[in-house]
Every structure is written in structure tokens, then in C-alpha cells.
């Protein structure tokens, strides 16, 4: 069962980290081209999403995906799909869909703000020179913007992998709200249920050490890339 939980945790971590980075970088690039008023409005929304306490945020999301009165089920039913009384937390696949939406929602603001801060330090002269040389928007993004902010992307990506691998609160609360713990356990909740729930503190400690080793293994490529960046 440990290997099943480990594989599940790795897939969840990589999917969430990838989506968070993609959406966060995309929002940062969009904010760079927004007017001041629109950008402030977007940043305020991101800040509120980021600052909201985890438990409060999860309560709101549970209401949205509620079986009987959830807005999501109501909208999907109005669009013609049969989602009346549908339980999003009952099946593992839909459970992790909801968990992914929540985790990404709470993580994107950090990436967006950090990358946007890096973009504000980007030299306008460098972009103008690339444009004069005939580089289009896509080429400027690929060959000028992304390489320039690569150190920031590496650090943010490293943090996202660490945070998404050890995610606990979101999964635990969703399990308590109706999800099957055995079918949806990640390493964080598995360690908790072994130790606090089952009294197997030795096994729980062993899995925690294994999780630490797995974190080091997954983040090693980022660390090597950061070291190469420093050397160059």
C-alpha cells in the first residue's frame, strides 16, 4: 500500500506543481500587459485568494461542490448534464480533481506575484533590441524573457514541488467531508493516520523519513539546475 500512496503522491505533486507554474507564469505575463487599474484589480483578487485561511477556503469550496446544494452541480445540471445529487468526493478521480482545483487556486498567487516581480526587472532595452532584430512575441518570450527569469522560475518550481508533495490539510479535510481515506491517502495523510490514527508511531516515523528522501530525490534536478545557473 505504501508504494500505491507514493505513486499517487508523486503524480498529484507533479500535476499540481505543473498546473500552478503554468497558470502563475501565464498570469504574470498577462499582468505585465494590463492597464494599471485592471492589474490592481487582478492583484487584489489574487491576494485575497492567497491570504484566505486554508480551513475557511476549504469550507467555501465544499459549499461549491456540495452534493445537494452545490453551485457546481446546479450549473452543470442547467447545462444539460445529469449532476443532480452527484458526490464529487466519493470517487478518487473526482476527489483529486476537487483537491487539485483547491491546491492550485491557493498556490497560483504566490507564483504569479513572484514571477511578475521578476518581470518588472526585465530590461526594456533588451526586449526592444530583440524586436528590432525581428523577433516576434513568441520568440521574445522563449529566447529573452524566460531565460532571463530562469533563476526565479527554478526557485519557485522547487518550492512548489516541495509544498505539493507534503500537502496535508486540503486532503485531510476533504477526506473528513466524505472522501474514502484509503483510496485518497497521500503521504502526508498516510503518515498522520498511521501515527495519530493508528498508534503505529515507528512505522509513521519511517514513512516520514522515506517522504523526506523522496522530496530530496524529486528536488535534486532543480538544485542541480540552480547550481549550473550560478556557475554560468
Protein Blocks (a to p, Z undefined) as FASTA:
>chain_A
ZZmmmmmmmmmmmmmmmmmmmmmmmmmmmmmmpcfklmmmmmmmmmmmmmpcfklmmmmm
mmmmpmklgmklmmmmmnopacehiafklpmklmmmmmmmmmmmmmmmmmmmmmmmmmmm
pcfklmmmmmmnopafklmmmmmmmmmmmmmmmmmmmmmmmmmmmgcklmmmmmmnopaf
klmccfklmmmmmmmmnopamlmmmmmmmmmmmmmmmmmmmmmmmmmmmmZZ
